[in-house]
Amino acid sequence: MPLAGNGMLLTSMNIDEADEAEFNRWYDREHLEERVAIEGFLEARRYVAHAANPKYLCLYSTATLEVLDSPAYRARLANPTDWSRHTMARFRNMLRVVARITVSNGTGRGAALGVVRLRPTPDKAAPWRDALRERLAPEQHDGIISMHLIESEPELSGPTAELPAVRNEGARDWFVLIDGTRVGAVSAVIAERFTGPAAAPFPLPVSVGTYSLMWDLAKSDIARG
């Protein structure tokens, strides 16, 4: 399974242009390593939008879903650094999703990422999951490395006292993640499988977007450092 672990935290946000340089400095020099260092966190990946909103996206993989409700993680949320408190207060349109990884096919990670947001009703969850297990087949598409499904856990998603995330009507949404070698390959799969005539049985997604990888960090990188 190319995604490490069984849990994932997805965060995305916009930031005012005037605050963007400081925001990126904070993410790159403090925040990513701070999060990956938490017990049970395995790796993190930062992205910037190619054609997507919000502009910035981060994926954190955890050994289990329970890590994202653990005392170690909760303690870090409750005790942000001054730099974190200052920066997080400037997030706009933040989405915070705690999710379970239910499908992960392929090998490795790509430089481009497609994100397809789906909103199943309870009666559609099982047939949609079965359909996606067949549809998320990276070997069928040139330039696609791996494909994944993460399913939100509504009780753990949304804002915390420390994070100004949006609690939205899509707390049970699913996110298809498509790792590719280039944005064009990812966009082609989204168009073919999720927004075109072959999308059935799925309705049009809530949203789609493409992102470019900025950098990633694994637990082993911190240990070596």
N, C-alpha and C positions, 0 to 999 in steps of 0.2 A: 504494500500500500504506500503510495508516494507521499501522502500527508502523514507526518509523524503524529502518533497518539490518536486519541478518540474525541478530544474536545477542541473547540476553536472559539476564540474571541475575535470578532470582526468589528473594527471601528472605522468610521469615515467621518470627515468633517471638512468644512471650508474655514478659511482664515482670511482676514482682511489683508490686502497687499502690504499695508504699512507694518503689519506684524509678522509677515511671512518669513523673513530672514531669521528672526529670533525663534519662531516656531520650528523651523527646520533645524536650527542649531540645537535646540532643546531635544528634539526627537533623536538626532544623530549622536549627540554627546552625552545624553543622560537617560532619556526615557526608555529607549529600546533595550539597552543593557539592563536597566533596573528591572524591567518586566521579565526578561528572559532569565534573570538570576533567581526569580521566585521559585520555590520548590514546586516541581510538577510542570513548570513551563519548559518547553523543549526548543522552540525556535520562534522567530518573528520575521515578517517580510513587510517592507514599506513600498508603497506604490504611489505614483502620481498619475492623474488622469490623462489619457490620450483623447478620449471622447466620453466623458462621464461627469456626473455630479452626485456627491461632492467631489472636490478636487483630489483630496488625499485619502488613502485607504491603507489600513494595516491589518494583517492577519497574524494572530498569535496561536500557535499549536500547543496543546497541553496533553499530558499523558492520559488524563481522563477528564470527563466533563466536571466531575466533582472538584477538581483543582480550582475551577472558576467560582467556587463557593467555599473555598478552604480558608481556615484561619490565617494562613500566610498571605494569601491574596487580599483578604478583607483588611488585614492589618496595614498592608501597603496602600490600599485605597483610602483608609481612614487617616493616614499620616503622610500626605504628599509633601514633597520638598517645596520650598518657597518658589523655586523655578517652575515646578509643575503647577502649583496653585496659580501663579501669575499667568502661565501660558494657557492652561485649560479654561480659564475664565474668558478667554478670547475665542474659543471654538464657536463656530456657527454651523447650524444644521447638522449637528453631530448625531450619528447613528451608532448605537452600541448593541451588538447582538452576541449573546452567548449561545453557542450551537453545538449540536452533536454531529460528528462526521459519520454519515451513514453509507456513502458510496465514495470510493476513491480508487480510480483505475488508471493504469499507466505507470510510467517510471520517470521520476525526476520532476523538475520544476522548470518553467519557461520564463523568458524575459518579458513576455506579454501575458496579460491576464484578462479574461472576459468574465463579467459578473452578470448573471441573469437572476432577477428576483421574481420568485413565483409566490402565489398566495393560494394554497390549497384549502378547500373546506374539509372538515373532518371526514366526510364520507368519501372524499377523493384521495385522501392521503395514501392509502394502501395501493390503489391502482396507479397513481402517479409515481410512487416510489418504484414499483415494478417496471413501469415504462422507462423510467430514467435509468434503471440498472442496465437496460439494453441500449439506451440512447447514448449513454456516456461511455463511448468506445473510442478512445483516442487513436487506435490503430487504423480506424477507417478514414482518417483525415490527415492529409499532408500538413506538416507544420504544427501539429497538436501533440503535446507531450503527455499530458495527463488531464483527467476530468473528474470532478468531485461534486458531491451533494452535501451541503450542511443544512441541518434542520434546527430552527431556532427553539430555544427553551424559554418560553415567555416569562416564567417566574424569575429567571435570572437576568433577562435582557432589559434594556432600557436604562434610565438614569440611576445613579446612586446619589447619595448626599454630596459626594465630592465631584461628580462628573455631570456636566450640563447636557446630557444626551436627550434626544427626543423620544418620548414614549408615544409611539404611533399605533395606528390601527393594525399594523402588520406585524404584531409581536410574534405571531406564529409563522411568519414567512419562511420560505426556503430560499437558499442561494446556490445556484449552480456556478461553480468556479471552473474556468477553462484555461489551462496553462498551455501557452504556445510559444513558438520561436519568434513569431512576429505578429504584430497587431492585425495585419491583413488576414492571416490564417484564422485567428480567433474571431474576427468580425464575420468571416465567411460561415463559420459554424453557427454563430448566433443567428445569422440571417436564414440559414438553411434549416436549422433544427428548432428554432424558438420564435421567430417572427414571421416566417414565410408559410406557405400552404402546408408544408410538411410538419408544422408545429403540433397538429392534433395528436393526442387529445387535450393538449394544453391550450388555454386561452392566451391572449397576448400577455406578456410579462408585465409586472408592475413597473419594472424599469430594466434597462440593459446598459452596460457601459464597458469600456475597454480602458485598461491601465497599463502603464509601463513600470517595470521593476526599478526601484531606486537602489535598494540593497537589502540583504538579509543577514540575520545573526542567529547562530545556533548556540546551544548551551556549551558545546565543546569549544567554540571560539572563545568564550569567556574563560573557560578553564585554562586554555593555552595562554591567554593574555595574562 
